[in-house]
Amino acid sequence: MKPKDQTETGGTQPDEAEPDEARAAAASPDAPRSPAPHAAITLTLSLSMLLASLGTSMANIALPRLASAFAAPFAAVQGVVIAYLAALTACVLVAGRLGDRYGLRRMQLLGLFLFALASLCCALAQSLPALIGARALQGLGAAFLFTLSMALARQTAAEARVGRAMGLIGTVSALGTALGPALGGLILPLAGWRGLFWVQVPLALLALVLSLAALPRDRAGAGREGPGLRAVMRASLLPPILLNMTVAAVMMTTLVVGPFYLALGLGLKETAVGLVMAAGPAMSIASGLPSGWLVDALGPGRVMRGGLFLLVLGALLLALAAPLFGVIGYLAAIAVLTPGYQLFQAANNTDALAEVESRLRGTVSGLLGLSRNLGLILGASLMGAVFAAGTGTQDFPHAGAAAVTAGMRLTFLIAAGGMALATLLSVAGPLRARLRAAAGSA
């Protein structure tokens, strides 16, 4: 009888000792063995990402109802939204490090348990401080779901389908963010603000059960101490992280500046503003999976540069075409910008996670999430200040259409310049590497 291979008898070597990580993944118990288990994993991770995204946007629509229920000023009830986002941003890197240290599956299960428990606490909260505290706990759980769903998608996907896995994660994230306000609007009249959180409890428990059944068990070496953050950053990860932050800032700028321009610059009614603003998330959902397919077919580098080019072009169109052609120009710009964002996300996430050892993927996913959230904050604050400077006042409702249009033009010209610089940096890095390789071989 042929003796069993060493990996089958328990003598597994650490992941980094394998000369070929793809071969190691194929031999690993984590590797999917048939389409059925992989489909179950995909469903599980999609539901986890959907929960975290719904938590980001669903509670926003209930703020007026919460202000009335707790007899609190609007500034106080905003804590319900801010607590979630603050905990999410602060903990994504910690979640990734814990995933690398104790196992991605184990920490994903912990995140789902925390999210389910926090949703129950939100639904039962009897005071505004209790609700805000429960939302912070929910944001902590969401940090695990956002970060580790991406890392697990990379770990369980076949090498030829990594781009599609990243595209799917981006699509589900956009779907959850877009669906949150609409779903909240349906639930709120029927079940009140508590109903928004009650509906998340069974969904989180379902995701927990599916994760227990579908996710592959953590590898035997998952419990060992991983490398420090400095070592992770030395692994050529600074460019994709900085690019991720820059792109997120530009996309957040559209969400901050867009409503003011549409309402005050073009004079649209609130319903029309909502419909126009919904075009971005709709295009994001539609372009996520095709972006992943392109990454698998063409490679992340080429697709990333294409996405960055579309982002530059979209920002220029917002600055120049939207003021000239009104709503049609604005929608045309969004139709260029949004697919560019999804192309960039799928390619950048694939590229960043492809070059690291499996024991670092949780940390790298956390860094990508942290850079994205910091970019969103940067877009809301810094680019919002640029818009105010271009408009000439902080009192936007009394600024006049021409001033608002001027502010938008300045904001997106600067955004386009920043994206152009980011594109040059993305090209310069690989070019320098090729030149060094050519000089070394000469």
C-alpha positions as CSV (number, residue, x, y, z in Angstrom):
1,M,0.0,0.0,0.0
2,K,1.3,3.5,-0.9
3,P,2.1,5.4,2.2
4,K,0.1,8.5,3.0
5,D,1.5,11.9,2.3
6,Q,2.9,13.7,5.3
7,T,0.2,16.3,5.1
8,E,-2.4,13.6,5.6
9,T,-0.8,12.2,8.7
10,G,-0.8,15.4,10.7
11,G,2.8,16.5,9.9
12,T,1.6,19.7,8.3
13,Q,4.3,22.3,7.6
14,P,3.6,26.0,8.2
15,D,2.0,27.8,5.2
16,E,5.1,30.0,4.6
17,A,7.3,27.0,4.2
18,E,5.4,25.8,1.1
19,P,7.1,26.9,-2.1
20,D,3.9,27.1,-3.9
21,E,1.0,28.6,-2.0
22,A,-1.6,27.5,-4.6
23,R,-0.5,23.9,-4.1
24,A,-0.7,24.3,-0.4
25,A,-4.2,25.7,-0.6
26,A,-5.3,22.8,-2.8
27,A,-3.9,20.3,-0.3
28,S,-5.5,22.2,2.7
29,P,-8.7,21.1,4.3
30,D,-9.8,24.7,3.7
31,A,-9.9,24.3,-0.1
32,P,-13.3,23.8,-1.6
33,R,-13.7,20.3,-3.0
34,S,-16.9,20.7,-5.0
35,P,-19.3,23.4,-6.3
36,A,-21.9,22.6,-3.6
37,P,-19.7,23.4,-0.6
38,H,-18.3,26.5,-2.4
39,A,-21.9,27.7,-3.1
40,A,-22.7,27.3,0.6
41,I,-19.6,29.3,1.5
42,T,-20.5,32.0,-1.0
43,L,-24.1,32.3,0.4
44,T,-22.7,32.4,4.0
45,L,-20.2,35.1,3.4
46,S,-22.6,37.2,1.3
47,L,-25.2,37.1,4.1
48,S,-22.5,38.2,6.6
49,M,-21.5,41.1,4.5
50,L,-25.1,42.0,3.8
51,L,-25.8,42.2,7.5
52,A,-22.8,44.5,8.2
53,S,-23.8,46.8,5.3
54,L,-27.5,46.9,6.4
55,G,-26.3,48.0,9.8
56,T,-24.5,50.9,8.3
57,S,-27.4,52.5,6.6
58,M,-30.7,51.1,7.9
59,A,-30.8,53.0,11.2
60,N,-30.4,56.4,9.5
61,I,-34.0,56.5,8.4
62,A,-35.2,56.1,12.0
63,L,-33.4,59.1,13.5
64,P,-36.6,61.4,13.5
65,R,-38.6,58.6,15.1
66,L,-35.9,58.1,17.7
67,A,-35.7,61.8,18.5
68,S,-39.5,61.7,19.2
69,A,-39.4,58.4,21.1
70,F,-36.6,59.5,23.5
71,A,-37.5,63.2,23.5
72,A,-33.9,63.9,22.5
73,P,-32.4,66.5,20.2
74,F,-31.3,65.5,16.7
75,A,-27.6,65.9,17.6
76,A,-28.1,63.3,20.4
77,V,-29.8,60.7,18.3
78,Q,-27.1,61.0,15.7
79,G,-25.0,59.0,18.2
80,V,-27.0,55.9,17.0
81,V,-25.3,56.2,13.6
82,I,-21.9,57.5,14.8
83,A,-21.4,54.8,17.4
84,Y,-21.8,52.1,14.8
85,L,-19.4,53.7,12.3
86,A,-16.9,54.7,15.0
87,A,-16.7,51.1,16.4
88,L,-16.5,49.7,12.9
89,T,-13.7,52.0,11.9
90,A,-11.7,51.5,15.1
91,C,-12.0,47.7,15.2
92,V,-11.5,46.5,11.6
93,L,-7.8,46.2,12.0
94,V,-8.1,44.5,15.4
95,A,-10.6,42.0,13.9
96,G,-8.2,41.2,11.1
97,R,-5.3,40.6,13.6
98,L,-7.5,38.4,15.8
99,G,-8.5,36.4,12.7
100,D,-4.9,35.7,11.8
101,R,-4.1,34.9,15.4
102,Y,-7.0,32.7,16.4
103,G,-8.4,31.6,13.0
104,L,-10.7,33.3,10.4
105,R,-13.6,31.0,10.9
106,R,-13.5,31.2,14.7
107,M,-13.5,35.0,14.7
108,Q,-16.2,35.2,12.0
109,L,-18.4,33.1,14.3
110,L,-17.6,35.5,17.2
111,G,-18.5,38.5,15.0
112,L,-21.9,37.0,14.1
113,F,-22.6,36.2,17.7
114,L,-21.8,39.7,18.7
115,F,-23.9,41.2,15.9
116,A,-26.9,39.0,16.9
117,L,-26.5,39.9,20.6
118,A,-26.1,43.6,19.8
119,S,-29.2,43.6,17.5
120,L,-31.2,42.0,20.3
121,C,-29.9,44.6,22.8
122,C,-30.8,47.4,20.3
123,A,-34.4,46.1,19.9
124,L,-34.8,45.9,23.7
125,A,-33.1,49.2,24.6
126,Q,-35.1,51.4,27.0
127,S,-33.0,54.5,26.8
128,L,-31.0,56.4,24.2
129,P,-27.6,55.8,25.9
130,A,-28.4,52.0,26.1
131,L,-29.3,52.1,22.4
132,I,-26.1,53.9,21.5
133,G,-24.0,51.5,23.5
134,A,-25.7,48.5,21.8
135,R,-25.1,50.1,18.4
136,A,-21.4,50.4,19.3
137,L,-21.4,46.6,20.1
138,Q,-23.1,46.0,16.8
139,G,-20.4,48.0,15.0
140,L,-17.8,45.8,16.7
141,G,-19.5,42.7,15.4
142,A,-19.7,44.3,12.0
143,A,-16.0,45.0,12.0
144,F,-15.4,41.2,12.1
145,L,-18.0,40.6,9.4
146,F,-16.6,43.2,7.0
147,T,-13.0,42.2,7.5
148,L,-13.1,38.4,7.7
149,S,-15.7,37.9,5.0
150,M,-13.2,39.3,2.6
151,A,-10.4,37.3,4.0
152,L,-12.4,34.1,3.9
153,A,-13.6,34.8,0.4
154,R,-10.0,35.0,-0.7
155,Q,-9.0,31.9,1.3
156,T,-11.8,29.6,0.0
157,A,-11.9,30.8,-3.7
158,A,-10.1,28.9,-6.4
159,E,-7.1,30.8,-7.8
160,A,-8.9,31.4,-11.1
161,R,-11.9,32.9,-9.3
162,V,-10.4,35.3,-6.8
163,G,-11.5,38.4,-8.7
164,R,-15.1,37.1,-8.9
165,A,-15.0,36.5,-5.2
166,M,-13.8,40.1,-4.5
167,G,-16.4,41.4,-7.0
168,L,-19.2,39.6,-5.2
169,I,-18.1,41.0,-1.9
170,G,-18.2,44.5,-3.4
171,T,-21.6,43.9,-4.9
172,V,-23.2,42.6,-1.7
173,S,-21.7,45.5,0.3
174,A,-23.2,48.0,-2.1
175,L,-26.5,46.2,-2.1
176,G,-26.7,46.2,1.7
177,T,-25.9,49.9,1.9
178,A,-28.4,50.8,-0.8
179,L,-31.1,48.4,0.5
180,G,-30.9,49.7,4.1
181,P,-32.9,52.9,3.8
182,A,-35.5,51.3,1.5
183,L,-36.0,48.2,3.8
184,G,-36.0,50.5,6.9
185,G,-38.7,52.6,5.2
186,L,-40.9,49.5,4.8
187,I,-40.4,48.2,8.4
188,L,-40.7,51.5,10.3
189,P,-44.4,52.1,9.7
190,L,-45.2,48.5,10.5
191,A,-43.1,47.7,13.5
192,G,-41.6,51.0,14.7
193,W,-37.9,51.7,15.2
194,R,-37.4,48.5,17.3
195,G,-38.5,46.5,14.2
196,L,-35.4,47.6,12.4
197,F,-33.3,45.7,14.9
198,W,-35.6,42.8,15.5
199,V,-35.4,41.8,11.8
200,Q,-31.6,41.6,12.1
201,V,-31.6,39.1,14.9
202,P,-32.9,36.0,13.0
203,L,-30.8,37.0,10.0
204,A,-27.7,37.1,12.1
205,L,-28.6,33.7,13.7
206,L,-29.2,32.2,10.3
207,A,-25.8,33.5,9.2
208,L,-24.2,32.0,12.3
209,V,-25.8,28.5,11.7
210,L,-24.7,28.6,8.0
211,S,-21.2,29.6,9.0
212,L,-21.0,26.7,11.4
213,A,-22.1,24.3,8.7
214,A,-20.3,25.7,5.6
215,L,-17.1,27.5,6.5
216,P,-14.0,25.3,6.5
217,R,-12.3,24.7,9.8
218,D,-9.3,26.8,10.6
219,R,-5.9,25.4,9.7
220,A,-3.8,23.7,12.4
221,G,-1.3,26.6,12.6
222,A,-3.9,29.4,12.9
223,G,-3.3,29.8,16.6
224,R,0.4,30.8,16.3
225,E,1.5,34.4,16.7
226,G,1.5,36.2,13.4
227,P,4.0,38.9,12.3
228,G,3.7,42.5,13.6
229,L,1.9,45.3,11.8
230,R,5.2,46.8,10.6
231,A,6.1,43.5,8.9
232,V,2.8,43.4,7.2
233,M,3.2,47.0,5.9
234,R,6.7,46.1,4.5
235,A,5.1,43.5,2.2
236,S,4.6,46.2,-0.6
237,L,1.1,47.0,0.8
238,L,1.4,50.7,1.3
239,P,0.4,51.7,-2.3
240,P,-2.9,49.7,-2.4
241,I,-3.8,51.0,1.0
242,L,-3.2,54.6,0.1
243,L,-5.0,54.1,-3.2
244,N,-7.9,52.6,-1.4
245,M,-8.2,55.6,1.0
246,T,-7.9,58.1,-1.9
247,V,-10.6,56.4,-4.0
248,A,-13.0,56.1,-1.0
249,A,-12.6,59.8,-0.3
250,V,-13.6,60.7,-3.8
251,M,-16.7,58.4,-3.7
252,M,-17.7,59.9,-0.3
253,T,-17.4,63.3,-1.9
254,T,-20.2,62.4,-4.4
255,L,-22.5,61.5,-1.5
256,V,-21.7,64.7,0.5
257,V,-21.7,67.2,-2.4
258,G,-24.1,65.6,-4.7
259,P,-27.4,66.2,-2.8
260,F,-26.5,69.9,-2.3
261,Y,-25.7,70.4,-6.0
262,L,-28.8,68.6,-7.2
263,A,-31.2,70.4,-4.8
264,L,-29.6,73.9,-4.7
265,G,-27.6,74.0,-7.9
266,L,-30.2,72.3,-10.2
267,G,-33.3,73.0,-8.1
268,L,-34.6,69.4,-7.9
269,K,-37.2,68.4,-5.4
270,E,-36.4,65.9,-2.6
271,T,-38.0,63.0,-4.4
272,A,-36.0,63.7,-7.6
273,V,-32.8,64.1,-5.6
274,G,-33.4,60.7,-4.0
275,L,-34.0,59.0,-7.4
276,V,-30.9,60.6,-9.0
277,M,-28.7,59.7,-6.0
278,A,-30.0,56.1,-6.1
279,A,-28.4,55.7,-9.6
280,G,-24.9,55.4,-8.0
281,P,-25.7,52.4,-5.8
282,A,-27.7,50.7,-8.6
283,M,-24.8,51.0,-11.0
284,S,-22.5,49.8,-8.2
285,I,-24.6,46.7,-7.7
286,A,-24.7,46.0,-11.4
287,S,-21.0,46.4,-12.1
288,G,-19.6,44.5,-9.1
289,L,-19.7,41.0,-10.5
290,P,-18.6,41.9,-14.0
291,S,-15.6,43.7,-12.5
292,G,-14.6,40.5,-10.7
293,W,-14.8,38.6,-14.0
294,L,-12.6,41.1,-15.7
295,V,-10.0,40.8,-12.9
296,D,-9.9,37.0,-13.4
297,A,-9.6,37.4,-17.2
298,L,-7.2,40.3,-17.5
299,G,-5.3,40.4,-14.2
300,P,-5.6,42.9,-11.4
301,G,-3.0,45.4,-12.6
302,R,-4.6,46.1,-15.9
303,V,-8.1,46.3,-14.5
304,M,-7.0,48.5,-11.6
305,R,-5.4,51.1,-14.0
306,G,-8.6,51.0,-16.1
307,G,-10.7,51.6,-13.0
308,L,-8.5,54.5,-11.9
309,F,-8.7,56.1,-15.4
310,L,-12.5,55.9,-15.2
311,L,-12.5,57.5,-11.8
312,V,-10.4,60.4,-13.1
313,L,-12.7,60.8,-16.1
314,G,-15.8,60.6,-13.9
315,A,-14.5,63.3,-11.5
316,L,-13.7,65.6,-14.5
317,L,-17.2,65.0,-15.9
318,L,-18.8,66.0,-12.5
319,A,-16.7,69.1,-12.5
320,L,-17.3,70.1,-16.1
321,A,-20.2,68.2,-17.8
322,A,-22.7,68.3,-14.9
323,P,-22.7,72.1,-14.7
324,L,-23.2,72.3,-18.5
325,F,-25.8,69.6,-19.0
326,G,-27.6,69.4,-15.6
327,V,-29.0,66.1,-14.5
328,I,-28.0,64.3,-17.7
329,G,-24.4,65.4,-17.3
330,Y,-24.5,64.4,-13.6
331,L,-25.8,60.9,-14.4
332,A,-23.3,60.5,-17.2
333,A,-20.5,61.3,-14.8
334,I,-21.8,58.8,-12.2
335,A,-22.2,56.2,-15.0
336,V,-18.4,56.5,-15.6
337,L,-17.3,57.0,-11.9
338,T,-19.2,54.1,-10.3
339,P,-18.0,51.2,-12.6
340,G,-14.5,52.7,-12.2
341,Y,-14.9,52.4,-8.5
342,Q,-16.0,48.7,-8.7
343,L,-13.2,47.8,-11.1
344,F,-10.7,49.4,-8.8
345,Q,-12.1,47.7,-5.7
346,A,-12.2,44.2,-7.2
347,A,-8.7,44.6,-8.6
348,N,-7.1,46.3,-5.6
349,N,-8.5,43.9,-3.1
350,T,-7.4,40.9,-5.2
351,D,-3.9,42.3,-5.8
352,A,-3.4,43.2,-2.1
353,L,-4.6,39.8,-0.8
354,A,-2.8,37.8,-3.6
355,E,0.7,38.8,-2.5
356,V,0.5,37.9,1.2
357,E,0.7,34.6,3.0
358,S,-2.6,33.1,4.2
359,R,-1.7,33.9,7.9
360,L,-1.7,37.6,7.0
361,R,-5.0,37.9,5.1
362,G,-7.1,38.9,8.1
363,T,-4.7,41.7,8.9
364,V,-4.5,42.9,5.3
365,S,-8.3,42.8,5.0
366,G,-8.5,44.9,8.2
367,L,-6.0,47.4,6.7
368,L,-8.1,47.7,3.5
369,G,-11.2,48.2,5.6
370,L,-9.5,50.8,7.8
371,S,-8.1,52.7,4.8
372,R,-11.6,52.7,3.2
373,N,-13.3,54.1,6.3
374,L,-10.6,56.7,6.8
375,G,-11.1,57.7,3.2
376,L,-14.8,58.1,3.8
377,I,-14.1,60.3,6.8
378,L,-11.6,62.3,4.8
379,G,-14.1,62.8,1.9
380,A,-16.8,64.0,4.3
381,S,-14.6,66.4,6.2
382,L,-11.8,67.7,3.9
383,M,-13.6,67.6,0.6
384,G,-16.7,69.1,2.4
385,A,-14.5,72.0,3.5
386,V,-13.3,72.4,-0.1
387,F,-16.9,72.6,-1.3
388,A,-17.7,75.2,1.3
389,A,-14.6,77.2,0.3
390,G,-15.6,77.0,-3.4
391,T,-19.2,78.0,-2.6
392,G,-18.0,80.9,-0.5
393,T,-20.1,80.2,2.6
394,Q,-21.2,77.5,5.0
395,D,-24.8,78.6,4.7
396,F,-25.5,76.5,1.6
397,P,-29.3,77.0,1.4
398,H,-28.7,80.8,0.9
399,A,-25.7,80.5,-1.3
400,G,-27.4,80.6,-4.7
401,A,-27.3,78.1,-7.6
402,A,-24.2,79.7,-9.2
403,A,-22.2,79.6,-6.0
404,V,-23.1,76.0,-5.3
405,T,-22.2,75.0,-8.9
406,A,-18.8,76.8,-8.5
407,G,-18.2,74.9,-5.3
408,M,-18.9,71.6,-6.9
409,R,-16.7,72.4,-9.9
410,L,-13.7,73.2,-7.6
411,T,-14.3,70.2,-5.4
412,F,-14.3,67.7,-8.3
413,L,-11.4,69.3,-10.1
414,I,-9.3,68.8,-7.0
415,A,-10.7,65.2,-6.7
416,A,-9.8,64.5,-10.3
417,G,-6.2,65.9,-9.7
418,G,-5.9,63.6,-6.7
419,M,-7.1,60.6,-8.6
420,A,-4.7,61.4,-11.5
421,L,-1.8,61.5,-9.0
422,A,-2.9,58.2,-7.6
423,T,-3.0,56.7,-11.1
424,L,0.5,57.8,-11.8
425,L,1.7,56.3,-8.5
426,S,0.0,53.0,-9.3
427,V,1.9,52.9,-12.7
428,A,5.2,54.1,-11.3
429,G,5.6,51.3,-8.7
430,P,5.5,48.4,-11.2
431,L,7.5,50.4,-13.7
432,R,10.3,50.9,-11.1
433,A,10.2,47.2,-10.3
434,R,10.7,46.3,-13.9
435,L,13.5,48.8,-14.4
436,R,15.3,47.4,-11.3
437,A,14.8,43.8,-12.6
438,A,16.2,44.8,-16.0
439,A,19.2,46.6,-14.5
440,G,19.9,43.6,-12.3
441,S,19.9,41.2,-15.2
442,A,22.1,43.4,-17.4
